[in-house]
Every structure is written in C-alpha cells, then in structure tokens.
C-alpha cells in the first residue's frame, strides 16, 4: 500500500519565502533546481500561513491559505515528485473555530473534550512535583489562564498562548487528525511529518514527553497513513538514545544529531564524535544540517529526559561549539538564541549554517557534502542551499529568534545567490547524490583525527569524498564511464 520512498535529496522551503506560492515552488524545482531534488517539504501552507508561529498554529489545518494557492496547485506540485507536509499533532490555533466555540461555551461546546486544561491530565489537582516534572523546551510552565464559557481555566499551551494543546485521547481529536491526513493524501502528499509529536501525550506521573500515550498515538497514525499510501517522519528533539529507540517503530526519524556534530568537526578539527555517531545511528533517517528551527544542541548533549546518560558531545565541547557559532556569526546568533527565541539557553542555537561557519564557502560546502554522503534521505533548507547569512533586519523587526534563519528572498536576491560559486557547487553535489548509482549501494567510512573518507559502492560504481576538517580541503571522486574521476574539489572555490 505504501510505495518505496525516493532516496534522493529533498528541498525544505516556505512557499512564500522563495517562489512566492505553491506554483512558484514548482517553477523553481522545474527551473533552476531541476535535477537536484526528488522531493520537497513545503513548510506550513495552511490558513493562515503567517500566524503567530509561521504556520505552525493553523486555524484551519485542512485549507491552503488562498494567498499561496489551491489544492490543485499542490496536486500539480506532487506530480512526479515526493511532497511532504506537516501534521501538527500537538496543538492548533487559539483562533480556530473549534476553540472559539469552547471559549464561548466552555464545557457545553461539542469541542470541549478536544483541548487540554490542567484538570484534563490532573483531575485531582497537581502537586509541585507533578508540575516541575513536566518537560518543556521553554521557560516556565506550559499553561495559560483563559476564560472558557465564563470560567477561568488553565489551558495547556506547550509552545505559545496562540497554540492550544490537543487532547489526543479524545475522539474529536482523532477525527480531526484523520480529516487532516485524508485532505493531505487526497492532494497527492505522500510523506507526513508529525510536528511536535513528543509533547502530544500528557500523562499524570510522567514528564509528559514521549509517554505511552504518545507511542500509541504514533502507532495509530502510522497505520492510518500507510492505509492511505503515505510514509511518516517523526519530529522529536531529545537525547540521542531516544532517536535510536523511536526509529525502530516508525518509517523515518530526523538525524538531528548530525548538524552539531558536523559543526563541531569543522570548528574543532575533531571527527571522533561524528565517527562514534555514524557507528550507532539508525539508518531510516532524514538528514539535515539546517531547518526552519535552530541548530539543535539538546540532541547531542546530556538531557533531563535520560538522567545520568552522557551525550554525544561533552558539556565543555558543547559550550565551545556554541561560543564558536556566536563568534563566527559576529554575535548575531547570540542575539537570536535563548531568551530571544523563548527557548532554554542551550536547547538550540538560531543561526544560518553559513554564518555558523563564519561565511566560509569551503567549510559550508564541505558540511553539505558530508551530509550528502551520510546514509539517509538528505533534506536541504532553502536558506542553507543559497548560503544565506543571518537576517538581522527581520530579527529586529519581529523579535522572533528563529526568524534570523527565515529570510524572504526577492527574485533578484535568489538569482544573485544562485550565481554564486558555492551555490552552484552545492547544486552539482545534489545532482550527483541524486543521480549517481553508487548511492544505491553500500556505505563505509573511515574518520580519524581531522581526516576522513566516506564511500559508497554499488557494483562497479563508486563515489567517495576524502576530506580534512582542519583546513576544509576535500576531493569528491566518482566513477564516470566506468573510471573514477575527481568531480568536485575544494580548490575550485
């Protein structure tokens, strides 16, 4: 019932920030990006796409914002390529018609069971221990006082007061989620990203993160998606051992550990942590270096979620990495991180990949090449593809830390970026990753000190990158007409 996934690169982009709308994204993929990508993750395009959290707070999760196009535009985008879309399982907008009815009518509303309050999880009341145990990637407790049907209640809001958490145990919530999945799959979307899944299943007596309720919900969604021909990608930030465990139960997980490990390698000339991760990581992964969110630090460090277990990087290594990113970005990432993003200080760093590497073209391209050679389905964020730097003007205008890496490109800006040698070389690498038969074969690696080699072999076909993170020197060799030839080298930049 579920066709095999194409394993070539995928683009991650907002429809409005490069291309202008859904039809514009299709024009990019069939124009200047032709041959580079097997698919595209279109970040939330729901109504409205420009809410309090850039579309992750939909008022109507089954409607495309008409400013971005129609479902027919999405069907055309999905012809001949994989399209991924977000299923936001943890919450919906406080401005949704369902929650508006609850605000007006309280428990008399037919939707009252769909939304979580404090008493939904703690009907007998919550102790101090109960509340301080709750895991949240923000300062403070995950509740907002609101008036529902004339009564003041503590409504569960994990992320912002504009995003009201759903009770995933409720039949109304399941009907809502299946309607969303049906709408997406009817439009030809064949990969579903479960956003903020880890927070969806709250249970008394737990930290309310990746609980048994969450696991049961995940299994139920995966079965339902498979019946409709869709694969499921789970989005969870947490201790790396959790990713290994989750990967055993779903189609795909993100390799969120890869970005900080690659950045550590390129800023500390140390490949040992990356080598360790390559030996133990799951293979059913989607790899990223940058996304619409920040660079995850929690994914490689110690975590309250797994007390007593070390991370992939030690505390001193993490502190040094974060400080290098801030220094490389001229301090602009520091201004966008921590309190500026309403995040815990070391949950993530908000910065473009290009600025995190000091706007060094060779290091930027080498980071991308390492991603493309690591097993998994590589996704490339539009700002990273265009080697974009931190958008400090947008950050100043919105005060939202993650906006530093969410630039809105004009046509002239995008055309100028595509003409840069580092971007042209990145597109050449993406086309090699998508087209060369070696990547359908067997992977091997050798990483020691600052030098490394990543290899793919399929029959007589081979593709290899040899590199040194100390000086960002690299050579990519691949068989062409049966003979190995250098196809990309750092000396060209």
C-alpha positions in Angstrom: 0.0 0.0 0.0 3.0 2.3 0.5 5.3 2.8 -2.5 9.0 2.9 -1.7 10.4 6.3 -0.9 12.7 8.0 -3.4 16.0 8.5 -1.5 17.4 11.5 -3.4 17.7 15.0 -1.8 14.6 17.0 -0.8 14.2 20.7 -0.5 12.8 22.3 2.6 11.1 25.7 1.9 8.3 28.0 2.8 6.1 28.6 -0.2 6.0 32.3 0.3 9.7 33.0 1.1 11.2 31.6 -2.1 9.0 31.3 -5.1 6.1 33.2 -3.7 3.5 30.5 -3.6 3.0 26.8 -4.3 3.1 27.2 -8.0 6.3 29.2 -7.6 7.9 26.4 -5.7 7.1 24.0 -8.6 8.6 26.5 -11.0 11.8 26.5 -9.0 12.1 22.7 -8.9 11.5 22.6 -12.7 13.7 25.5 -13.4 17.0 26.5 -11.7 16.8 23.5 -9.3 16.0 20.9 -12.0 17.7 17.5 -11.4 18.8 18.4 -7.8 15.8 17.2 -5.8 13.5 14.2 -5.6 11.0 16.0 -3.4 10.1 19.0 -1.3 8.9 19.6 2.2 6.6 22.6 1.9 6.5 24.2 5.3 3.0 25.0 6.7 0.9 26.5 4.0 -2.4 26.2 6.0 -4.8 29.0 6.8 -3.2 31.3 7.9 0.4 30.6 6.9 1.7 33.7 8.7 0.2 33.3 12.1 1.9 33.5 15.5 4.3 30.7 14.6 4.8 30.9 10.9 2.0 28.5 10.0 2.5 26.0 12.9 -0.6 27.5 14.5 -3.2 26.8 11.9 -6.8 28.0 12.3 -7.8 25.5 9.6 -5.4 22.7 9.0 -7.4 21.4 6.1 -7.3 24.6 4.0 -4.4 26.0 1.9 -4.1 29.7 2.5 -5.5 31.1 -0.7 -2.6 33.6 -0.9 -0.4 30.6 -1.5 -2.6 28.6 -4.0 -5.1 25.8 -4.0 -5.2 22.0 -3.5 -5.0 21.7 -7.3 -1.7 23.6 -7.2 -0.5 21.1 -4.6 -1.5 18.2 -6.7 0.4 19.6 -9.6 3.5 20.0 -7.4 3.2 16.4 -6.3 3.2 15.1 -9.9 6.5 13.2 -10.5 8.0 14.1 -7.1 7.5 13.5 -3.4 5.8 16.2 -1.4 6.0 16.3 2.4 3.7 18.3 4.6 3.3 18.8 8.4 0.6 17.2 10.5 0.6 19.3 13.6 -0.5 16.8 16.2 0.1 18.6 19.5 -1.9 21.8 19.1 -4.0 24.1 16.9 -4.6 27.8 16.9 -6.4 29.6 19.7 -8.1 31.4 16.8 -9.6 28.2 15.4 -13.4 27.9 15.1 -13.3 24.9 17.4 -11.5 26.6 20.2 -13.6 29.8 19.7 -16.6 27.7 20.4 -15.0 26.4 23.6 -14.2 30.0 24.7 -17.8 31.0 24.2 -19.5 27.9 25.6 -17.0 26.1 27.8 -18.0 22.5 28.7 -21.2 22.9 26.7 -19.2 23.1 23.5 -19.1 19.9 21.4 -15.3 20.6 21.1 -14.6 20.9 24.8 -13.0 17.5 25.0 -10.6 18.3 22.2 -8.5 20.8 24.2 -6.3 20.2 27.2 -6.6 22.0 30.5 -4.6 21.3 33.7 -7.5 19.3 35.0 -7.7 17.2 31.9 -4.4 15.5 33.0 -4.6 16.1 36.7 -8.3 15.8 37.6 -7.5 15.5 41.3 -5.1 18.5 41.1 -1.4 18.7 40.5 1.3 18.7 43.1 4.5 20.8 42.9 6.4 17.6 41.9 3.8 17.0 39.1 4.3 20.4 37.7 8.1 20.6 37.9 8.4 17.2 36.3 6.8 18.4 33.0 9.4 18.7 30.2 9.1 21.8 28.1 11.6 23.5 25.7 10.5 26.9 27.0 11.0 28.7 30.4 8.1 28.4 32.8 5.1 26.1 33.0 3.0 25.2 29.9 -0.2 26.8 30.9 -2.1 30.0 30.0 -5.0 31.3 32.0 -8.1 31.7 29.8 -11.8 32.2 30.3 -13.8 29.3 28.8 -17.5 29.6 29.0 -17.2 32.3 31.7 -14.9 30.2 33.8 -11.2 30.8 34.3 -9.1 27.8 33.4 -5.5 26.8 33.0 -5.2 25.8 29.3 -2.3 23.7 28.2 -0.1 25.7 25.9 3.3 23.9 25.4 4.7 26.5 23.0 2.8 29.8 22.9 -0.6 31.0 24.1 -1.6 31.1 20.5 -1.2 27.3 20.2 -3.6 25.4 22.3 -2.7 21.7 23.0 -5.0 18.9 21.9 -6.2 16.0 24.0 -5.1 13.1 21.8 -7.2 10.7 23.8 -10.4 12.5 22.6 -12.5 11.0 19.7 -12.9 14.6 18.4 -9.1 15.0 18.1 -8.7 11.7 16.3 -11.5 12.6 13.8 -9.8 16.0 13.3 -6.3 14.4 12.7 -7.7 11.8 10.3 -9.5 14.6 8.4 -6.2 16.4 8.1 -4.4 13.3 6.9 -7.2 12.5 4.4 -7.0 16.0 3.0 -3.2 15.9 2.5 -3.1 12.4 1.0 -6.0 13.3 -1.4 -3.8 16.1 -2.7 -1.0 13.6 -3.5 1.1 14.3 -0.4 3.0 11.1 0.4 5.1 12.0 3.4 3.7 13.2 6.6 5.9 15.0 9.2 4.4 14.7 12.7 5.3 18.0 14.2 5.9 18.3 18.0 4.9 14.7 18.5 6.9 14.2 21.6 4.7 16.6 23.6 1.3 15.3 22.4 0.6 12.6 25.0 0.4 14.0 28.5 0.1 11.6 31.4 0.0 12.3 35.2 3.0 10.9 37.0 5.3 11.4 34.0 7.3 14.2 32.4 4.6 14.4 29.7 7.1 13.7 26.9 7.2 10.6 24.7 4.8 8.8 27.0 2.9 5.6 26.4 0.0 7.7 25.1 2.4 9.3 22.6 3.7 5.9 21.4 0.1 4.6 21.0 -0.9 7.7 19.0 2.2 7.3 16.8 1.4 3.7 16.0 -2.2 4.6 15.2 -1.2 7.4 12.9 1.4 5.3 11.1 -1.2 2.6 10.4 -3.7 5.1 9.2 -1.1 6.9 7.0 0.0 3.6 5.5 -3.5 2.7 4.5 -3.6 5.9 2.5 -0.2 5.4 0.9 1.8 7.8 3.0 5.1 7.5 4.9 5.6 9.0 8.3 8.5 11.1 9.6 8.6 11.8 13.3 10.0 15.1 14.6 11.4 14.7 18.1 14.2 16.6 19.7 15.7 14.8 22.7 18.5 12.6 23.9 20.1 10.7 21.0 19.2 7.3 22.5 15.5 8.3 22.2 16.0 8.8 18.4 17.5 5.3 18.2 14.6 3.8 20.0 11.9 5.8 18.1 13.4 4.8 14.8 12.5 1.2 15.5 8.8 2.0 15.5 8.3 4.5 12.6 9.2 4.9 9.0 11.7 7.7 9.5 13.3 9.9 12.2 15.4 13.0 11.8 19.1 12.8 12.4 19.1 16.0 14.5 22.5 15.0 16.0 24.2 15.4 12.6 24.2 19.3 12.4 26.0 19.9 15.7 28.4 17.0 15.2 29.4 18.3 11.7 29.7 21.9 13.1 31.9 20.6 15.9 34.1 18.7 13.4 34.5 21.8 11.2 35.2 24.2 14.1 37.2 22.0 16.4 39.0 19.8 13.8 37.7 16.8 15.6 35.9 13.9 13.8 35.8 11.5 16.7 32.2 12.3 18.0 30.9 12.1 14.4 32.6 8.8 13.9 31.0 7.4 17.0 27.6 8.5 15.9 28.0 7.0 12.4 28.7 3.7 14.1 25.5 3.6 16.1 22.9 5.9 14.4 19.7 4.5 12.9 19.6 4.2 9.1 16.0 5.1 8.5 16.8 8.8 8.9 16.1 12.1 7.2 19.4 14.1 7.5 19.5 17.8 7.9 22.1 20.5 8.6 19.7 23.3 8.9 15.9 23.8 9.1 13.3 26.4 9.8 14.1 25.9 13.5 17.5 26.4 15.2 20.6 24.1 15.3 19.6 21.5 17.9 22.0 21.4 20.8 19.8 19.2 23.0 20.2 16.4 20.5 23.9 15.8 21.3 24.0 16.8 25.0 23.0 15.3 28.3 19.3 15.5 28.9 16.9 15.5 31.8 15.0 13.1 29.6 17.7 10.5 30.2 19.3 11.4 33.5 22.8 10.0 34.0 23.4 9.2 30.4 26.2 11.1 28.6 25.6 12.9 25.3 27.4 12.6 22.0 29.3 15.8 23.0 30.6 16.6 26.5 29.5 19.9 28.2 32.8 21.6 27.5 32.6 20.6 23.8 29.0 22.0 23.6 30.0 25.2 25.3 32.9 25.6 23.0 30.7 24.9 19.9 28.1 27.4 20.9 30.7 30.1 21.5 32.3 29.4 18.1 29.0 29.7 16.4 28.4 33.0 18.2 31.9 34.3 17.3 31.6 33.1 13.6 28.3 34.9 13.2 29.7 38.1 14.7 27.4 37.8 17.7 24.2 37.8 15.6 23.3 34.2 16.7 23.7 35.1 20.3 21.1 37.9 19.8 18.7 35.3 18.3 19.2 32.5 20.8 17.9 31.6 24.3 15.5 34.2 25.7 15.3 35.8 22.2 13.7 32.6 21.0 11.8 31.8 24.2 13.9 28.7 24.4 16.0 27.2 27.2 19.5 28.6 26.7 21.1 25.5 25.2 18.1 23.9 23.6 19.0 25.3 20.2 21.1 28.0 18.5 19.4 30.2 16.0 21.8 30.8 13.1 22.1 30.1 9.4 24.6 27.3 8.6 26.6 29.8 6.5 27.1 32.2 9.4 27.7 29.3 11.9 30.8 28.5 9.7 32.0 32.1 9.5 30.7 32.6 5.9 33.5 30.3 4.8 32.5 28.9 1.4 34.7 25.8 1.6 33.6 24.8 5.0 30.0 25.4 4.1 30.2 23.2 1.0 32.2 20.5 2.9 29.5 20.4 5.6 26.9 19.8 2.9 29.0 17.2 1.2 29.3 15.3 4.5 25.5 15.4 4.9 25.0 14.1 1.3 27.4 11.2 1.8 26.0 10.1 5.2 23.3 7.4 4.8 19.7 8.7 4.9 17.4 11.0 2.9 19.1 14.4 2.8 16.9 17.5 3.2 18.3 20.9 2.4 16.8 24.1 3.8 16.3 26.9 1.2 18.5 29.4 3.2 21.3 26.9 3.5 21.0 26.0 -0.2 21.5 29.7 -1.1 24.3 30.1 1.5 22.3 32.8 3.3 23.5 34.8 6.2 21.6 35.8 9.3 18.7 38.1 8.6 19.3 40.6 11.4 16.8 43.1 9.9 14.0 40.5 10.2 15.1 39.6 13.7 15.0 43.2 14.7 11.5 43.7 13.2 9.9 40.6 14.7 11.9 39.9 17.8 11.5 36.2 17.0 14.9 34.4 17.3 14.2 31.8 14.6 13.4 34.5 12.1 17.1 35.1 11.7 17.2 32.0 9.5 13.9 32.5 7.7 14.8 35.1 5.1 12.2 36.1 2.5 14.1 36.2 -0.9 13.2 38.6 -3.6 13.6 37.3 -7.2 16.7 39.4 -7.6 18.3 38.1 -4.4 17.6 34.5 -5.3 19.0 34.9 -8.8 22.2 36.5 -7.4 22.6 33.7 -4.8 22.2 31.0 -7.5 25.0 32.6 -9.4 27.5 32.3 -6.5 30.1 29.5 -7.0 29.4 27.9 -3.6 25.7 27.6 -4.5 26.5 26.2 -8.0 28.8 23.7 -6.4 26.1 22.7 -3.9 23.6 22.1 -6.7 26.2 20.0 -8.6 26.7 17.9 -5.4 23.0 17.5 -5.0 22.6 16.3 -8.6 25.5 13.8 -8.1 23.8 12.5 -4.9 20.5 12.1 -6.7 21.8 10.6 -10.0 24.9 8.5 -9.3 24.2 4.8 -9.0 26.8 4.3 -6.2 24.4 5.8 -3.7 22.1 2.8 -4.1 24.8 0.6 -2.7 26.8 0.1 0.4 28.3 2.8 2.7 31.6 2.7 4.5 33.6 5.3 6.4 36.9 6.0 8.0 37.3 9.0 10.2 40.4 9.7 12.3 41.5 12.9 13.9 40.7 15.6 11.4 40.8 13.5 8.2 38.0 11.4 6.8 36.7 9.4 3.9 33.1 8.5 3.2 32.5 5.9 0.4 29.5 4.4 -1.5 29.9 1.4 -3.8 27.3 -0.3 -5.9 28.7 -3.0 -8.3 31.4 -1.2 -10.3 30.2 2.2 -9.4 31.8 4.2 -6.6 31.5 7.7 -5.1 34.0 8.9 -2.4 34.8 12.1 -0.5 38.2 12.4 1.1 38.5 15.5 3.3 40.2 17.2 6.2 38.2 19.3 8.5 41.3 21.2 9.8 41.6 23.2 6.5 38.3 22.2 4.8 40.2 20.5 1.9 38.2 17.9 0.1 38.0 15.9 -3.1 34.9 14.1 -4.4 35.7 11.2 -6.8 33.1 9.3 -8.7 33.0 6.8 -11.5 32.2 8.3 -14.9 32.0 6.0 -17.8 33.4 3.2 -15.7 36.5 5.1 -14.4 36.9 7.1 -11.2 37.4 10.8 -11.7 37.5 13.8 -9.5 34.2 15.6 -9.9 34.4 18.3 -7.2 37.2 19.7 -5.1 37.8 22.5 -2.6 40.5 24.0 -4.8 37.7 25.1 -7.1 36.3 27.6 -4.6 
